[in-house]
Amino acid sequence: MATPKLLTMLLSTLVACLCVFDTVVFGQFDKFNKYDLPTGVTGPESAAFGVLPSNGPFTTVTDGRILKWQGSSIGFVDFAYTTPTRTKQFCDGTTDPNKGPICGRPLALSFQRSTGLLYIADAYFGLLVVGPTGGLATQIVSGFKFLAGVDVNLITGDVYLIDASLTYEIRNTTQPGFQPDSTGRFLRYNSYQTSVGLA
Ligand SMILES: *[C@@H]1O[C@H](CO)[C@@H](O)[C@H](O)[C@H]1NC(C)=O
């Protein structure tokens, strides 16, 4: 019979494994599997699947990282980040909204099939792009206050963006007295022109 100490060890191994394996979700969502984030990491905001050899899936989290799923025995690993001011020591695991301008806050991801590049909409750092090996993304367009969405047209490669506000940053939305406005924009970007679409 196993000693209590051994049982504790077995149990903690089991718990450690559950943190990594994708898990079946019960009840109303029993047709889903859950991809658990690394311990203490919060706020997944995007789901994207890459072109080989990138695969994935990929997601973005509150602490500014873009994570890549490496299969159920490894879980999520660091893939990319959006600003040279981000350090793992200062940023990993943070939930402090005021660290966004230092750590980055990527909100949306979309792969460009023709090039294999990953486009990133970061609330603070605008539109960025990163290659299949990840690392520090290259900023394409800055100056947005609250970039929130991106998707790449499969056929033309054009990049569509959601700029959530001309007034507010993402951290303002949880501050007292926040009043939503109607300054959000739907934009299309390509290398020759940037045009404003539906207001
Ligand atoms: C958004 O939050 C920042 C940091 O707290 C603050 O400096 C800024 O004035 C806020 N902007 C608005 C429009 O509330």
The ligand as an SDF file (V2000), in Angstrom:
LIG
                    3D

 14 14  0  0  0  0  0  0  0  0999 V2000
   -6.4060   55.9480  -19.8450 C   0  0  0  0  0  0  0  0  0  0  0  0
   -5.6030   55.4850  -18.7730 O   0  0  0  0  0  0  0  0  0  0  0  0
   -4.3590   56.1560  -18.6440 C   0  0  0  0  0  0  0  0  0  0  0  0
   -3.5670   55.4720  -17.5320 C   0  0  0  0  0  0  0  0  0  0  0  0
   -4.2990   55.4400  -16.3550 O   0  0  0  0  0  0  0  0  0  0  0  0
   -4.6210   57.6150  -18.3600 C   0  0  0  0  0  0  0  0  0  0  0  0
   -3.3810   58.3180  -18.2730 O   0  0  0  0  0  0  0  0  0  0  0  0
   -5.4660   58.2120  -19.4600 C   0  0  0  0  0  0  0  0  0  0  0  0
   -5.8170   59.5480  -19.1460 O   0  0  0  0  0  0  0  0  0  0  0  0
   -6.7410   57.4010  -19.6460 C   0  0  0  0  0  0  0  0  0  0  0  0
   -7.4660   57.9250  -20.8140 N   0  0  0  0  0  0  0  0  0  0  0  0
   -8.7590   58.1660  -20.8250 C   0  0  0  0  0  0  0  0  0  0  0  0
   -9.3160   58.7280  -22.0810 C   0  0  0  0  0  0  0  0  0  0  0  0
   -9.4880   57.9030  -19.8760 O   0  0  0  0  0  0  0  0  0  0  0  0
  1  2  1  0
  1 10  1  0
  2  3  1  0
  3  4  1  0
  3  6  1  0
  4  5  1  0
  6  7  1  0
  6  8  1  0
  8  9  1  0
  8 10  1  0
 10 11  1  0
 11 12  1  0
 12 13  1  0
 12 14  2  0
M  END
$$$$
